[in-house]
């Protein structure tokens, strides 16, 4: 901490980093409002990504699709996310974090609503792809935006809590599917599109990032946001100029220049292997469970229980990362996921299948929460959303390849054991790569 006195007691300070100011900002009700608003943004993102998985059996029946066609349809949204990721990262640097989240939510809602009326498979595929282009802005920007609103001491723990919106989104998507299933998949998708209205809440409750405001020279607004977040406890005097390291608009090429090349390469590889290991299983979990004798309603119940196990995983990871740092928790939780995944692949009884999958859900999603926090902390403000956008690109490449390849294995009769063991190998690779990424717990954002 650079000092502990209120900023108003330092008239001699003519310039100060925004990150240093956040050492003085207390945790207030404003942060909790931001958390709630952005928590549901992340839940809506999860809902949108999973709703096509849960409605896939209904769509397959309606359009008479085989396993490969279903795999391609699930992958369509991920292709759209891949195409949109780099655009949203750059857009967030140009129009701000808040504006990017609002535009992403609004455009996703509109495209998703139109997709509910798709007359055939080709049209639905194209619209799901466009939905991915629109929705990925939420994923690219939300974590970085939230971290840029938080006090340094609480940044890690609270950002992991934000990630727990994922299982909530899964449960909402699953609940909507089961509730609306009698009315068909079109009704399910139409109801899901209403999530775009949450943009109104974000507009009202969430301020723009003071880091971004300072980086583009909007000093008065940056001071106002800091006063709002601290509820008046921190007042930056008018003569004190707020700044961030390397102000200005970042470029994609900069994260691959020598100073950041190692970090960028490692985080991109981790995002690819981790996403493959997680999504390769989740996108085909209902089908894989049916191979083990569970019918479709039982499979949905299994997934719901798994999602519930994710929530204490996030809570545990949040508490632990604040005390032991990002790296130890990531390595420990993913290692435990590998062990649980091995147990899941080799389960001989239904009880063992449940137990190992619940452990897998607990540890893998707890690790995802910490990892989502870690990525944004690796880059300075001008490159934060750009770096995060490349993380999402790597995840989406894995998301595109994994469903189709796993679908190919399923279509050609690969056993449950072989399929899940193959998926689990990618989790082990993630552990090894994470060992080389620098710790960021307690460090000031640049």
N, C-alpha and C positions, 0 to 999 in steps of 0.2 A: 504494500500500500504506500502510495507516494506521500500522503499526509492524511490526517483524520479530522482536520478542521473544516467547517463549512466553506464553500468556495467564496462566499461573500467576505470572509475574513482574510482573503488573500488578494488585496487590491493590486499588489505588485505583479501578479500573474497576468501577463498579457496574452498568453497562449497556453492551451492545455489540451492533451489528447482526450478524446471522448472516452476511451477505455479507462483512463485514470479517473475520470469523474465518476464512473460506475462503481468504483470502490467506495464512494461516499453515499451512493443512492441506496436507501433502505427498501426492503421488500414491502410493497403496499397493496391496497385493494386494486389499484390500477393494473398491477402485474397479474393479479388473479383474474381480472376481466379479460385481459389479453390472452391469458392461458386458456380460459374457457372458450373464447371465440376461435382461437387457432387450434385448440384441441379438436373441435368439431370440424374444422377444415380438414384436418388429417383423417378424422373418422369418415368424412364424406369421400375423401380420396380412396380410403380402403374399401368403402362400400362400393364405389364405382369400379374398382379393380376386381372385386370378388363377385359382384352381381352377375357378371357374364359366366363365371365358373358355376355358380349355383343354378342358374337358369339354363345352362348348356343342355342338360337332358331334355328339357321342354322344347328348346329350339331345335335340337336334333330330331325330335319326333315330328315337329311341325314341318320342317324342311327336308326331312328324310336324309339326314347327314350321317356319314360314317365317322369313325374315331379320328381319322386324319383331318377331315373337314372341321370337326369340332376343335381339334388342336389348333388349326390355323385361325379359326374364329376367335379363340381365346387369345391367340398371339397378335391379333389385329390391333387391339388397343395398345399393346406394347410397342408395335411398330410406330404407331402414331406418337407415343410418348418419346420414342427414340428420335423421331423427326422434330418434335417440338422442344425437346430438352434444351438444346443449345440456344434456341431462339428466346426462350423464357429467361434463361440466365442472363443473356445480354440485355433483354428488355427490362429486367429488374434493376440493372445498373443504370438504365436510361430514365425510366419513369418512376422508379422507387419500388420498395418491397411491397408496400400496402397496395399500390395501384396494380401491381402484377397479380397479387392474390385475388383482388376483386375481379379483374378481367378474366382470370382463369376460371373462377367459380361461375361467373355469369355465362361465359361462352360454353363451358362444359354443360351447364343446365340446358341450354338451348339445343345443342347438338344431340345430347342424350334423349331429349324429348322427341326430336324428329326421328331418331333411330327406332323408337317404339312403333312407328308406323311403316317400317321397311317392308316392302312387298315380297322380297326374295332374299336369298342368301347373299348374293353379290352386293346388293344395296346395303344390307345390314353390315356386311364386312367393311364397306367403305365408310359408313357412318361411325362404326366402332373405332375405326382408325382415326377419323377426325375427332372423335370424343377423346381419344388419347392425346392428340395434339393439344387440345384445349385444357384437359385436366392436369397434365403434367406440370403446368405452372405452379400449382399448389404444392407439389412435392419438391420442386426445385427451390422454392422461395420460403416456405413456411418455417422450416427449422432455422435458417439463417436469420430471418426476420425476428423470430421470437428471441433468439440468443442476443440480438442487438438491442433488446429492450430490458434485459435482466441485469441485476447486480452481479458482480463477479463471483461472490461467495455462493450464490444460489444457482448460477447459470447451468452447471452440469446436472444437478439433481432435478431441477424443474424442467429442463429440456427433455430428459428421459421420461418424465411424467407426461409430457406432451405426446410422446410416441405411443403411449398407452391408448390413444385414440384409435390405433389400428384394430385391436380386438373388438372395441366397441363398434367400429364400422363393420367388421366382419359379422358380429352378432345382429346388428341392424339389418344388414343385407340378407343374412340367413333367415331372420324373423320375417322380413318382408316377403321373401320367396315362399316360405311355408304358408304364411297368412294369405297371400294373394295367388298362390299356385292354382286354385280352382278357376281363377279369372284369366289365366294364361300368362305367358312370359311378357307380352306387350304391356300389360298392366303393371307388372313388376318394374319394368324399365321406365315406364312413364312416371311412376311414383318416385323412383330413384332420382329422376331428373330434378325433382323439387329441391334437392340439395343446393342447387344454384342460387336459391333465394337467401342462403346464409350470407351471401355477399353484403346484404344490408346490415347484418350484425357486425361484420368485420369493419365496414365503413364507419360505424358509430363507436365501437368499443376499442379499436386498435389504432394507435398512432403510427405515424411513419417512423422509420428507424432514425434516431439522431446521428448514428454513424454515417448513414447515407446522406442525410441532410447536410451535415458538416462537410462531407466529401465533395458536395456540389455547390458549396458556398452559401447555403441557406441558413445562416447563423441564427437569425431571430427565431425561426421555426425549431431549430435544434434545441435552443435554450428553452423554448416553450414546452417541448416534449419532455425534457429532463425535469422541468418543474412539475409537469403533470404526473409523470411516473413516480416522482418522489413525494407527490402531494404537498409541494411547497417546501420540503425539507432542504432541497438543493436549488439554489438560485445562482445561476452563472451570470456575473455582471456583464454589462454591455461591452466593456472595454476588453474582456477576456475572449480571445478568439479560440473557438473550438476547432480541432483539426484531427485528422486520422493520418496514419502512415501511408505515404504514396497516394495522395488524393488524386481524383480524376476518374475517368472511365477506363475500366480494364479491357484488355483484349484477350481473346481465347489463346493466342499463341504464347502469352506471358506465363501461363501455368506450366508450359513445357520448356521454358528457358532454364539455364543451368541452376539457378537458385531454388527453383521449385520442381524441377524435373523428377527427382527421386520420390518426393512426397506424392506428386501427381500420379506417377506410374504405380506406386504402391496402393494408393487409395482406389484407383481405377481397377486394378487387379482384384483387390479385396471385394469391391462392389460386384464384380463379375462372379467370382467364385461363391461368395456368400449368397447372392441372389439366386444363382443356379441351385445351390444346395437347398434353399428354402422353397423357391417357387417350383422347382422340379417336382417336389413332393406335393405342395399345396394344390397345384392346378389339377392334379390327377388323383387327389386323395379319395374323392367319392368312388371313382372307378377302382382304385387299388383296394379300397375297403370291401367293395363288392366281390373282388377276387377272394377275399378271406371269409365270405359268407354273409356279410351284412347287406341288407336290402337298402334301397335309396333313403327312405326315412331314417333308418338306423344310422346310416352314414352321416346324414345331416345332424343327428343328435350327437354323434361322435365329434364332429367338427365344432359344434357349439360348446361342448365340454372342454375341448382343446383351447378354444378362444378364452374361456373363463380362466384356464390355467395360465394364460399369457399375462393376465393382469397382475397377479402377485410376482411374476417374473420381472415385469417392469418396475414394480415397487422395490423389489430387492436390489435390482441393478441400479436404480436411482440412489438408494441409500448407500450402496457400496462404492459407487464411482466417486461420490463426494469424499469418501475416506481413503480410498486406495487408488484412485486414478482410472483413466480410461483403459490403458493397456492391460493391466492385470485382470480387470473384469471382462474385457473382450476375450482375452485368451482363455481365462477360466471358464466362462459361460459357453463359448463355442466348443471348447474341449469336452465339456459335459454334454453338449448337444451331439457331438460325434459318438460318444458312448451310448447316449440314448437312442441315436439313430441306428446304431448297430443292433441294439436290443429290439428296436422296432422291426428291422429287416429280418431278424431271426426269431421272432415271437412264435411260440408253439401253441400258445393258448390265447383266448380272447382277453383274459385278465392281463396277461403280459403285454398284449398289443395296446390296451388302454393305458397301462402304467408307463410304458416306454414312450408312447406318443405324448402323454401329458408332461413328462420330463422334457421331451424335445421341445414342446411348446413353451414351457417355462424358461428354459435356458436360451433357446434360439431367439425368442422375441425380446427377452431381457437384453441380450447382446445387440439386437437391432436398435433398441432404444439408445444404448450408449454409442453405437457406431454412428447413428444419425447425428448425434451431438458432436462427435469427434471430427467428422468431415469438415463442417463449417469452421471449426476452430483452427484448421490447418492453413487458412488463407487470410490475407489482409482484406479490409473492407472492399476495396475496389475489385477484388477478384473472388470474393466469397461466394456469390451466387453463380459465377462462372465456373469455379471449381466444383461447386455442388452440382451444376448442370452436367458436368462430365461424369460425376459419380452416377447420376441417374441414367446417362447414356449407357454406361457399363452394365447397370442393373437391367435396363431394358433389352440390351443385346442378349443377356442371359435369359430374360423372360421370353424373348422371341424364340430362341433356340431350344430352351428346355421343354416347353409344352409340346412342340412338334416332335422332338427326338424321343421324349418319353411316350408320346402318342404312337410313334413308330414301334417302339419296343412292345407297348401294349397290343398294338394291332398284329404284331408277329408272334405273340404268345410268350413273351419273356416272363419268367416267374416273378412273383412278388419279391422274393429275396434278391434276385439279380437286379431288378429295377431300383429298389430302395438302397441297396449297397452302392450302386453306381452313383446315385444322387448324393449319398453320404460322403463320398470321396472328395467332393468339392468343399464340404465343410472343413475337412481336415486341412486342405490347402489354405483355407482362409486363416486358420490358426497360425500357420507358419509365416504367412505374409504379414500378419498384424504385428509380429514381434519386432519388425524393423521400422514401425511408424513412431514418431516422437510423442511423448506425453504432453498433454495440454491442460490438465486439471489445474485450476487456480491461476492460470495465466491470463493476462489482459488481452482482449481482442485488439488487434492492430487496426 
